[in-house]
Amino acid sequence: MDCVPSIEPIVWWILEAVAVAGLLVAERRGFRQAIILSKMTASSTFLGYAVALGAFDTGTGSLLFLGLALCWLGDALLLAPGQTIWFQLGIGSFLLGHVAYAATFLGLGFHFPTLTVAAAIISSASWIVLGWLRPKVPADLSVAVQSYVVVIGTMVACSLGAFAAGAPCAVATGAMLFATSDLSVARERFVSQSFLNSAWGLPAYFAAQMILAGSIPAMTSGS
């Protein structure tokens, strides 16, 4: 796209790494303004990376970009502390982002046996996660959290089904890494607040988004 400078992928990854490093330092020291700036810089970087790779050149790329953009919005909304209406809106934005990702993956084709087995395994894992969270989640967030867990599990299953049908490995890698990073968010918000949640969860999350954005050329090569 003409509106985004042509930058080598490694440079986008370096920009992302610097932003995430700054975010971790800001989180550790409690610098609120620095947290906002570095987090939104990191989120904007994966959007820029996707556009630079031609996200808008195909319907598949555009749909994946929609997922990335909804996650960008979720990142902004979750900057609000506590379990406020902004947190609920943030969950909703991420949920819609995962729906967009799942639709993208299904559009690449899927291997039904793999999709079925993955769905069964992920359903069991989701049940365990919900059992861990249920006693700690406020009643007014219960439906939102349960819906989110179901949708992200579906997204991961779709990514594995697509990978088995010939989609790039990055699709499944990014999806699984994203789901894993969400455990740190859940632990931070509902179980135990600790910098350790951010220390591993934030790098995993932003790496997942960069991996998914980076998969655009491979997943759209046949479009």
C-alpha positions as CSV (number, residue, x, y, z in Angstrom):
1,M,0.0,0.0,0.0
2,D,1.3,3.4,-0.9
3,C,0.2,4.9,2.4
4,V,2.7,2.6,4.3
5,P,6.4,2.9,3.7
6,S,8.1,-0.2,2.3
7,I,10.0,-1.6,5.3
8,E,11.7,-4.9,5.5
9,P,9.9,-7.4,7.8
10,I,12.8,-7.5,10.2
11,V,12.5,-3.8,10.8
12,W,8.8,-4.2,11.7
13,W,9.8,-6.9,14.1
14,I,12.4,-4.7,15.6
15,L,9.9,-1.9,16.0
16,E,7.5,-4.3,17.7
17,A,10.2,-5.6,20.0
18,V,11.2,-2.1,21.1
19,A,7.6,-1.1,21.8
20,V,7.0,-4.3,23.8
21,A,10.2,-3.8,25.8
22,G,9.1,-0.3,26.5
23,L,5.7,-1.5,27.6
24,L,7.2,-4.0,30.0
25,V,9.4,-1.4,31.6
26,A,6.5,1.0,31.9
27,E,4.3,-1.8,33.4
28,R,7.1,-2.7,35.9
29,R,7.5,0.9,37.0
30,G,3.9,1.8,36.9
31,F,4.3,4.7,34.4
32,R,0.7,5.1,33.2
33,Q,1.3,7.4,30.2
34,A,4.2,5.3,29.0
35,I,2.1,2.2,29.2
36,I,-0.6,3.8,27.0
37,L,2.0,5.1,24.5
38,S,4.0,1.9,24.2
39,K,1.1,-0.4,24.1
40,M,-0.7,1.5,21.3
41,T,2.6,1.8,19.5
42,A,3.0,-2.0,19.6
43,S,-0.6,-2.5,18.5
44,S,-0.3,0.0,15.7
45,T,2.9,-1.8,14.5
46,F,1.2,-5.1,13.8
47,L,-1.5,-3.1,11.8
48,G,1.2,-1.3,9.8
49,Y,3.0,-4.6,9.2
50,A,-0.2,-6.2,7.8
51,V,-0.9,-3.3,5.5
52,A,2.7,-3.2,4.3
53,L,2.3,-6.9,3.4
54,G,-0.7,-6.2,1.2
55,A,-3.6,-6.9,3.6
56,F,-6.0,-4.9,1.5
57,D,-5.0,-6.6,-1.8
58,T,-7.3,-9.6,-1.2
59,G,-10.5,-10.4,0.6
60,T,-8.6,-12.9,2.8
61,G,-6.1,-10.3,3.8
62,S,-8.8,-7.7,4.4
63,L,-10.7,-10.1,6.7
64,L,-7.5,-10.9,8.7
65,F,-6.8,-7.2,8.9
66,L,-10.3,-6.7,10.4
67,G,-9.4,-9.2,13.1
68,L,-6.2,-7.3,13.8
69,A,-8.0,-4.0,13.9
70,L,-10.6,-5.3,16.4
71,C,-7.7,-6.5,18.6
72,W,-6.2,-3.0,18.3
73,L,-9.5,-1.6,19.6
74,G,-9.5,-4.2,22.3
75,D,-6.0,-3.2,23.4
76,A,-7.2,0.4,23.7
77,L,-10.3,-0.5,25.7
78,L,-8.4,-2.7,28.1
79,L,-6.1,0.1,29.0
80,A,-8.9,1.1,31.5
81,P,-8.0,-0.4,34.9
82,G,-10.4,-2.8,36.7
83,Q,-13.4,-4.6,35.5
84,T,-15.4,-1.7,34.2
85,I,-17.7,-1.4,31.2
86,W,-14.6,-0.6,29.2
87,F,-13.2,-4.1,30.1
88,Q,-16.5,-5.7,28.9
89,L,-16.3,-3.7,25.6
90,G,-12.7,-4.8,25.3
91,I,-13.7,-8.5,25.7
92,G,-16.4,-7.9,23.1
93,S,-13.9,-6.3,20.7
94,F,-11.4,-9.2,21.0
95,L,-14.3,-11.7,20.7
96,L,-15.3,-10.2,17.4
97,G,-11.6,-10.2,16.4
98,H,-11.4,-13.9,17.0
99,V,-14.6,-14.4,14.9
100,A,-12.9,-12.6,12.0
101,Y,-9.8,-14.8,12.5
102,A,-11.9,-17.9,12.5
103,A,-13.7,-16.8,9.3
104,T,-10.3,-16.1,7.7
105,F,-9.0,-19.6,8.6
106,L,-12.1,-21.4,7.4
107,G,-11.9,-19.5,4.1
108,L,-8.5,-21.1,3.5
109,G,-10.1,-24.5,3.6
110,F,-10.0,-27.1,6.4
111,H,-9.3,-30.7,7.0
112,F,-12.5,-32.0,8.7
113,P,-10.9,-34.8,10.8
114,T,-8.3,-32.5,12.2
115,L,-10.8,-29.8,12.9
116,T,-13.0,-32.3,14.8
117,V,-10.2,-33.7,16.9
118,A,-8.9,-30.2,17.6
119,A,-12.3,-29.1,18.6
120,A,-12.7,-32.0,21.0
121,I,-9.3,-31.4,22.7
122,I,-9.8,-27.7,22.9
123,S,-13.3,-28.1,24.4
124,S,-11.8,-30.1,27.2
125,A,-9.1,-27.6,27.8
126,S,-11.6,-24.7,27.7
127,W,-13.7,-26.5,30.3
128,I,-10.7,-26.7,32.6
129,V,-9.9,-23.0,32.1
130,L,-13.6,-22.1,32.8
131,G,-13.5,-24.2,35.9
132,W,-10.4,-22.4,37.1
133,L,-11.9,-18.9,36.4
134,R,-15.6,-19.4,37.3
135,P,-15.3,-18.9,41.1
136,K,-13.3,-15.7,40.5
137,V,-15.2,-14.0,37.7
138,P,-17.9,-11.5,38.8
139,A,-21.4,-12.5,37.9
140,D,-21.9,-9.6,35.5
141,L,-18.9,-10.8,33.5
142,S,-19.6,-14.5,33.5
143,V,-21.4,-14.7,30.2
144,A,-18.9,-12.5,28.5
145,V,-15.9,-14.5,29.7
146,Q,-17.5,-17.9,28.9
147,S,-18.4,-16.6,25.4
148,Y,-14.9,-15.4,24.9
149,V,-13.3,-18.8,25.9
150,V,-15.7,-20.6,23.5
151,V,-14.9,-18.3,20.6
152,I,-11.1,-18.3,21.0
153,G,-11.2,-22.1,21.3
154,T,-13.2,-22.2,18.0
155,M,-10.7,-19.9,16.4
156,V,-7.7,-22.1,17.4
157,A,-9.5,-25.2,16.2
158,C,-10.2,-23.5,12.8
159,S,-6.5,-22.6,12.5
160,L,-5.5,-26.2,13.1
161,G,-8.0,-27.4,10.6
162,A,-6.8,-24.9,8.0
163,F,-3.1,-25.8,8.7
164,A,-3.9,-29.5,8.1
165,A,-5.5,-28.5,4.8
166,G,-2.4,-26.7,3.6
167,A,-2.6,-23.2,5.2
168,P,0.7,-21.7,6.3
169,C,2.1,-22.9,9.7
170,A,2.0,-19.3,10.9
171,V,-1.8,-19.5,11.0
172,A,-1.8,-22.2,13.7
173,T,1.3,-20.9,15.5
174,G,-0.2,-17.4,15.8
175,A,-3.6,-18.6,16.9
176,M,-2.3,-21.0,19.6
177,L,0.2,-18.4,20.9
178,F,-2.6,-15.8,21.1
179,A,-4.8,-18.2,23.1
180,T,-2.0,-19.0,25.4
181,S,-1.3,-15.3,26.0
182,D,-4.9,-14.8,27.0
183,L,-4.3,-16.9,30.1
184,S,-2.0,-14.2,31.4
185,V,-4.8,-11.6,31.0
186,A,-7.3,-13.8,32.8
187,R,-4.9,-14.4,35.6
188,E,-4.1,-10.7,35.9
189,R,-7.8,-9.6,35.9
190,F,-9.4,-12.4,37.9
191,V,-6.9,-14.5,39.9
192,S,-3.7,-12.7,41.0
193,Q,-2.2,-9.4,39.9
194,S,1.5,-9.7,39.2
195,F,4.1,-8.3,36.8
196,L,4.9,-11.9,35.9
197,N,1.6,-12.1,34.0
198,S,2.7,-9.2,31.8
199,A,6.3,-10.4,31.6
200,W,5.3,-13.5,29.5
201,G,1.8,-12.6,28.3
202,L,2.5,-9.4,26.5
203,P,5.5,-10.7,24.4
204,A,3.4,-13.8,23.6
205,Y,0.4,-11.7,22.5
206,F,2.3,-9.3,20.3
207,A,4.4,-12.0,18.8
208,A,1.1,-13.9,17.9
209,Q,-0.3,-10.8,16.2
210,M,2.9,-10.2,14.2
211,I,3.0,-13.9,13.2
212,L,-0.6,-13.7,12.0
213,A,0.0,-10.4,10.1
214,G,3.2,-11.9,8.6
215,S,1.2,-14.9,7.3
216,I,-0.7,-12.6,4.9
217,P,1.5,-13.2,1.8
218,A,1.5,-16.9,2.2
219,M,-2.2,-17.3,2.9
220,T,-3.2,-15.0,0.0
221,S,-0.7,-16.2,-2.6
222,G,-3.4,-18.3,-4.3
223,S,-6.0,-15.6,-4.1
